[in-house]
Amino acid sequence: MENIESKILYLAIKDKECLNKAIQNKLFISLFNADEINTIIAQEIIVWYEMYRTQPSPKAIYEKHQNSSNAAKLKLRFKSILLLENDKDECPNPNEFEYLINSLKLSFGNCEINNFLTKFSEINRGQFQSVDDITSFVKKYGSELANISNKIDVKKEGEYSYTTLEIENNVEKIINKDISTEKRFKIGQKHIDEPTSGLRYGELLLILGNINSGKSMVLTNIAYNLWKDGANVFLLTVEMQPEEFDERIISRASAVNYTNIMNGKEYLKPDEIIALRETAKFIKTKPNQIITKFLNRSDNVGTIAKYLDDLELERGFVPDVVLIDSLEHIEPFKDLIEDKDHLKAGTVAIEFKEFANTFRNGRGCVVISTHQAKTETEKKKFKDIALGDFGRSKIVPENADFALYIRSLSKINTMNVKLIKARRCQVGLEWSMAIDFSKALIFDSEDNTHSENLIDE
């Protein structure tokens, strides 16, 4: 293990890209917390990076600690690290960096890792002869390695509550609880926002509807409402290009005709151009952001986490809310024994619920996603819609904290909404929203026309 640590420190000092990856790894220091000297070196690398955005020299670290009791040990450790440079067989390649990090995590002896030791025996026997060997190994067992790494990475506070043993403390917590100090996120739906004070980190909300029911329009409005309420929003789209969402959000923010925005300068009126520029000025005054990304159908919760690491490093962007259009088009992160649609959909829902809980090592985030309703749902009466109408897998809604069903009525530009699952407010509520397609806008409506009166029997 000491040689693995030496290689990691060597690459972090010598290669800026590896240093960036080390900084992204939230447990960079704790990987070395069993060794006082390596911890000092890791801490100094991070401090130097934060101050100068570059690597420190071993000399700079040593001189800072040369009068401490660790000076002699530091000198020896740097000697062992830098000796790698003169040994062709030992000198690590930057391509090995992620493998080295994973290898170090595996050395902690987690019980799950022991269950996989037969598969990972190559690490213990040192059978990797080249970077290609490492690549083929990671490709073969990558998802299992990553799953294990995630479980090691995430150290959630509050995993246990000693309900009866600490009853007095727990009661006092309830009496003194002030939810106004908790971060909440309002989606612009009063039937959820008012009784819950908004969504909390760790919660998963699903928007269920049939094809062309307006799910993406609802998601656009939620994205804008969340941003306006102060949230950083990461919007992921499989079915639409990011620019299409941009245009909808800009139409929503500026009240400029959406068709004119899509068609550009020949259609835009002078007052609309002024409104668009004023909207741009207003949006620039807000510190929080909306960032939209097009997803490949091979993407999963692991690749999305990587995109977020990159955005944090490049843009300083950390989302409060991740919106997905749509969950069912994303691949599971975990390898499945059977390649079946219902297993895929259920696994993806479980993984994103876990992601909502564990993002940023337990701070969490809110995840909101659209999902397809069963085709036969279109023929059901609105009042009869229930959790069983989710397409592909019943496991999907089981993992949601909130689930909405929407049905749009183009004849009267109205969308009916039903709350079919809720952990913190009344389930079964029905309400209506008006749709102004010209401004990509959805808002509460007094019209409570039920969809079955128009399209059922």
C-alpha positions in Angstrom: 0.0 0.0 0.0 2.9 2.4 0.8 4.0 2.1 -2.9 0.5 3.0 -4.1 0.4 6.1 -1.8 3.9 7.1 -3.0 2.8 6.9 -6.7 -0.4 8.9 -6.0 1.6 11.7 -4.2 4.3 11.6 -7.0 1.6 12.1 -9.7 -0.2 14.8 -7.7 3.0 16.7 -7.4 4.3 16.1 -10.9 1.1 16.1 -13.1 -1.4 19.0 -13.0 -4.3 16.9 -14.4 -3.7 14.2 -11.8 -3.6 17.0 -9.1 -7.0 18.2 -10.4 -8.4 14.7 -10.1 -7.0 14.4 -6.6 -8.7 17.7 -5.6 -12.0 16.4 -7.1 -11.7 13.3 -4.9 -13.4 14.6 -1.7 -11.5 12.0 0.4 -8.0 12.9 -0.9 -6.7 13.5 2.6 -8.6 10.8 4.4 -7.1 8.2 2.0 -3.9 8.8 3.9 -5.2 9.4 7.4 -3.5 6.2 8.7 -0.1 7.8 7.9 0.8 11.1 9.5 3.5 12.0 7.0 1.5 11.3 3.9 -1.4 13.3 5.5 0.9 16.3 5.9 2.0 16.0 2.3 -1.6 15.7 1.0 -2.7 18.7 3.1 0.2 20.8 1.8 -0.6 19.9 -1.8 -4.3 21.0 -1.3 -3.3 24.2 0.5 -0.9 25.1 -2.2 -3.4 24.3 -5.0 -6.1 26.5 -3.3 -3.7 29.4 -3.1 -1.8 29.2 -6.4 -3.8 26.6 -8.5 -0.6 24.7 -9.1 1.5 22.0 -7.4 4.0 22.7 -4.6 7.6 21.5 -4.9 8.8 18.9 -2.4 11.4 21.4 -1.4 8.7 24.0 -0.5 6.8 21.5 1.7 10.0 20.3 3.4 11.2 23.9 4.2 7.8 24.7 5.7 8.2 21.8 8.2 12.0 21.6 8.5 11.9 22.8 12.1 9.1 20.4 13.1 9.5 17.0 14.7 8.4 15.5 11.4 11.3 17.0 9.4 13.4 13.8 9.2 10.5 11.6 8.3 9.3 14.0 5.6 12.8 14.0 4.1 12.8 10.2 3.9 9.3 10.1 2.5 10.1 12.6 -0.2 13.3 10.6 -1.0 11.2 7.4 -1.5 8.6 9.2 -3.6 11.1 11.0 -5.9 13.2 7.8 -6.3 10.3 6.6 -8.5 11.5 9.1 -11.1 14.7 7.3 -11.6 13.2 3.8 -11.8 11.5 3.1 -15.2 9.7 0.1 -13.8 8.3 2.0 -10.9 7.7 5.5 -12.4 3.9 5.8 -12.7 2.0 7.0 -15.8 -0.7 9.7 -15.3 -3.2 7.2 -17.0 -2.8 5.0 -13.9 -4.0 7.7 -11.5 -7.7 6.7 -11.2 -6.7 3.0 -10.9 -4.2 3.9 -8.1 -6.9 5.8 -6.2 -9.3 2.8 -6.5 -6.5 0.4 -5.5 -5.8 2.4 -2.4 -9.5 2.4 -1.5 -9.6 -1.4 -2.0 -6.8 -1.8 0.5 -9.0 -0.6 3.4 -10.5 -4.0 3.8 -14.2 -3.2 3.5 -16.3 -6.3 3.9 -17.9 -5.9 0.5 -14.4 -5.8 -1.0 -13.5 -9.1 0.6 -16.5 -10.6 -1.2 -14.9 -9.6 -4.5 -11.3 -10.6 -3.7 -11.3 -13.4 -6.2 -12.1 -11.0 -9.0 -9.6 -8.4 -7.8 -6.8 -10.9 -7.2 -4.8 -9.2 -10.0 -4.3 -6.2 -7.7 -2.8 -8.3 -4.9 -0.6 -10.3 -7.2 0.6 -7.3 -9.1 -0.1 -8.9 -12.5 -0.7 -5.6 -14.3 2.2 -5.2 -16.8 0.9 -2.1 -18.7 -1.7 0.6 -18.8 -3.6 -1.6 -21.3 -3.8 -4.3 -18.6 -5.3 -1.8 -16.2 -7.8 -0.5 -18.8 -9.1 -4.0 -19.6 -9.4 -4.8 -15.9 -11.3 -1.6 -15.1 -13.5 -2.1 -18.2 -14.3 -5.7 -17.0 -15.0 -4.8 -13.4 -15.5 -1.1 -13.5 -19.0 -0.8 -12.2 -18.4 -3.1 -9.3 -15.2 -1.1 -8.4 -17.1 2.2 -8.7 -20.0 0.9 -6.6 -17.6 -0.2 -3.8 -15.7 3.1 -4.1 -18.9 5.0 -3.7 -19.8 3.1 -0.6 -16.4 3.8 0.9 -16.5 7.5 -0.2 -19.9 8.3 1.4 -19.7 8.9 5.1 -23.2 10.1 5.9 -23.9 11.8 9.2 -27.0 10.7 11.1 -27.2 7.2 9.7 -28.4 6.0 13.1 -30.9 7.6 15.5 -31.0 6.1 19.0 -34.7 6.9 19.3 -35.3 5.6 22.8 -31.9 5.8 24.4 -31.6 9.5 23.5 -35.3 10.3 23.9 -34.9 13.5 25.9 -32.5 14.9 23.3 -34.8 13.8 20.4 -37.8 15.5 22.0 -35.9 18.7 22.6 -34.8 18.7 19.0 -38.4 18.5 17.9 -39.5 21.3 20.2 -36.6 23.6 19.0 -36.8 22.6 15.3 -36.8 25.7 13.1 -37.5 24.7 9.5 -36.9 28.2 8.3 -33.2 27.5 8.7 -33.3 24.4 6.5 -32.7 24.9 2.8 -36.0 24.2 0.9 -36.7 24.5 -2.8 -40.1 25.6 -4.2 -41.2 24.2 -7.5 -44.1 26.6 -8.1 -46.8 24.2 -7.2 -48.7 25.5 -4.2 -50.3 22.2 -3.3 -46.7 20.9 -2.7 -44.8 24.1 -1.8 -47.2 25.3 0.9 -47.7 22.2 3.1 -44.0 21.1 2.8 -42.3 24.5 2.6 -40.6 23.2 -0.5 -38.5 20.1 -1.4 -35.5 19.1 0.8 -32.1 17.7 -0.1 -32.4 14.0 -0.6 -35.9 14.0 -2.1 -36.9 12.5 -5.5 -39.9 13.9 -7.4 -41.3 12.2 -10.5 -43.5 13.7 -13.1 -45.6 11.1 -14.8 -47.5 11.6 -18.1 -48.2 10.2 -21.5 -46.5 11.2 -24.8 -47.0 14.9 -25.6 -48.7 15.5 -22.2 -46.5 18.5 -21.4 -43.9 16.9 -19.1 -41.0 18.9 -20.6 -43.0 22.1 -20.4 -43.6 21.4 -16.7 -39.9 20.6 -16.1 -38.9 23.9 -17.8 -41.2 25.9 -15.5 -40.0 24.0 -12.5 -36.4 24.7 -13.5 -37.1 28.4 -13.8 -39.1 28.6 -10.5 -36.3 26.8 -8.6 -33.7 29.1 -10.1 -35.8 32.2 -9.3 -36.1 30.9 -5.7 -32.3 30.8 -5.4 -31.3 27.2 -6.4 -28.5 26.1 -8.7 -30.2 23.9 -11.3 -28.6 21.2 -13.5 -31.0 20.2 -16.2 -30.3 17.0 -18.1 -32.1 16.3 -21.4 -32.2 13.2 -23.5 -35.0 14.0 -25.9 -34.3 17.8 -26.5 -31.2 19.7 -27.2 -30.0 22.1 -24.4 -30.6 25.1 -26.7 -34.4 24.2 -26.9 -34.6 24.3 -23.1 -32.6 27.5 -23.1 -35.2 29.1 -25.5 -38.1 27.9 -23.3 -36.6 29.2 -20.1 -35.7 32.6 -21.8 -39.3 32.8 -23.1 -40.6 32.0 -19.6 -38.3 34.6 -18.0 -38.9 37.4 -20.6 -42.6 36.7 -21.6 -41.4 37.0 -25.2 -43.3 34.9 -27.7 -41.7 31.4 -27.8 -42.3 31.0 -31.6 -40.6 34.3 -32.3 -37.6 33.2 -30.1 -37.3 30.0 -32.0 -37.5 31.7 -35.4 -35.0 34.5 -34.6 -34.4 38.1 -35.8 -36.9 38.1 -38.7 -39.8 37.4 -36.3 -38.7 39.3 -33.2 -40.4 42.7 -32.7 -38.3 45.7 -31.4 -40.0 45.6 -28.0 -39.3 41.8 -27.7 -35.6 42.4 -28.4 -35.6 45.1 -25.6 -37.3 42.6 -23.3 -34.8 39.8 -24.1 -31.8 42.1 -23.4 -33.4 43.3 -20.1 -34.0 39.7 -19.1 -30.3 38.9 -19.8 -29.3 41.8 -17.5 -31.6 40.6 -14.8 -30.4 37.0 -15.0 -26.8 38.1 -14.8 -27.4 39.8 -11.5 -28.3 36.4 -9.8 -25.4 34.4 -8.4 -27.1 31.0 -8.9 -27.2 29.3 -12.3 -29.1 27.0 -14.6 -26.8 24.7 -16.7 -28.3 22.3 -19.2 -26.6 19.3 -20.7 -27.6 16.8 -23.4 -27.2 13.2 -22.3 -26.2 10.2 -24.2 -28.3 7.1 -23.8 -25.3 5.3 -22.4 -25.1 7.8 -19.5 -25.7 6.7 -15.9 -25.5 8.1 -12.4 -21.8 7.6 -12.4 -21.1 9.6 -15.6 -23.5 12.4 -14.4 -21.5 12.6 -11.1 -18.3 13.0 -13.3 -20.0 15.8 -15.3 -20.7 17.5 -11.9 -17.1 17.1 -10.7 -15.9 18.7 -14.0 -18.4 21.6 -13.7 -17.4 22.3 -10.1 -13.7 22.4 -11.1 -14.2 24.4 -14.2 -17.1 26.7 -13.3 -17.5 26.5 -9.5 -21.0 25.1 -10.1 -22.6 22.8 -7.5 -26.3 22.0 -8.1 -29.0 22.1 -5.5 -31.4 20.4 -7.9 -30.8 17.9 -10.7 -33.7 17.7 -13.3 -33.8 14.9 -15.8 -35.9 14.6 -19.0 -36.2 11.6 -18.7 -35.1 9.0 -16.2 -36.2 6.0 -18.3 -33.7 6.8 -21.0 -30.7 6.6 -18.7 -28.8 3.3 -18.2 -28.3 1.7 -14.8 -24.9 2.2 -13.2 -24.9 -1.3 -11.7 -24.4 -4.3 -14.0 -27.6 -6.3 -14.2 -27.8 -10.1 -14.5 -30.9 -9.9 -16.7 -31.2 -7.2 -19.3 -34.9 -6.4 -18.8 -36.6 -3.0 -19.1 -38.4 -3.2 -15.8 -35.2 -4.1 -13.9 -33.3 -1.3 -15.7 -35.9 1.3 -14.8 -36.2 0.2 -11.2 -32.4 0.1 -10.7 -32.0 3.6 -12.2 -34.7 5.0 -9.8 -32.9 3.4 -6.8 -29.5 4.8 -7.9 -30.9 8.3 -8.4 -32.6 8.2 -5.0 -29.3 7.2 -3.5 -27.6 9.9 -5.4 -30.1 12.5 -4.1 -29.2 11.4 -0.5 -25.4 11.1 -0.9 -24.4 13.8 -3.3 -21.4 15.8 -1.9 -20.7 13.1 0.7 -24.1 13.4 2.4 -25.1 17.0 1.8 -27.6 15.7 -0.8 -29.5 17.3 -3.6 -33.0 17.3 -5.0 -33.7 15.1 -8.0 -36.7 15.7 -10.3 -37.4 13.6 -13.3 -40.1 13.0 -15.9 -41.3 9.5 -16.6 -43.6 7.8 -19.1 -47.0 6.6 -18.1 -48.4 3.4 -19.4 -50.1 3.8 -22.8 -53.5 2.5 -21.5 -53.4 5.3 -18.9 -54.7 7.7 -21.6 -58.0 5.9 -21.6 -58.4 5.8 -17.8 -60.4 8.3 -15.9 -58.3 11.0 -14.3 -59.6 10.2 -10.8 -58.4 6.5 -11.2 -54.8 7.2 -12.0 -52.5 5.7 -9.4 -48.9 4.6 -8.8 -49.5 1.4 -10.9 -49.7 3.6 -14.0 -45.9 4.2 -14.1 -44.4 2.5 -17.1 -41.8 -0.3 -17.0 -41.4 -0.9 -13.2 -43.3 -0.4 -10.0 -39.9 0.1 -8.3 -39.7 3.5 -9.9 -42.5 5.2 -7.9 -41.6 3.2 -4.8 -38.4 5.2 -4.6 -40.1 8.6 -5.1 -40.9 11.0 -2.3 -43.4 12.8 -4.5 -45.1 11.8 -7.8 -47.3 13.9 -10.0 -49.5 12.7 -12.9 -50.2 15.3 -15.6 -52.7 15.3 -18.4 -52.9 18.3 -20.8 -56.2 19.3 -22.5 -55.2 21.1 -25.7 -58.8 22.1 -26.4 -58.9 24.5 -23.4 -55.1 25.0 -22.9 -55.4 23.4 -19.4 -53.3 20.8 -17.7 -54.8 18.7 -14.9 -52.5 17.5 -12.2 -52.9 14.8 -9.6 -50.6 14.2 -6.6 -50.4 10.4 -6.6 -47.6 10.0 -4.0 -46.4 12.3 -1.2 -44.4 11.6 1.9 -45.0 15.0 3.5 -48.3 16.3 2.3 -51.8 15.1 1.4 -51.9 12.5 -1.4 -54.7 12.4 -4.0 -55.0 16.2 -4.5 -56.1 17.3 -7.9 -55.7 20.8 -9.4 -55.6 22.5 -12.8 -52.9 24.7 -14.5 -53.4 27.0 -17.5 -50.8 26.7 -20.3 -49.7 29.7 -22.3 -47.7 27.9 -25.0 -46.7 31.3 -26.6 -44.6 32.1 -23.5 -43.7 28.5 -22.3 -45.6 29.4 -19.2 -47.7 27.2 -16.9 -49.6 28.8 -14.0 -52.4 27.9 -11.5 -55.9 28.0 -13.0 -59.3 28.3 -11.4 -60.7 26.1 -14.1 -61.2 22.7 -12.5 -62.5 20.9 -15.6 -61.8 17.2 -15.3 -60.2 15.6 -18.3 -62.6 12.6 -18.3 -65.5 14.9 -19.1 -63.8 15.6 -22.4 -62.0 12.4 -23.4 -63.5 9.6 -21.5 -66.7 7.7 -22.6 
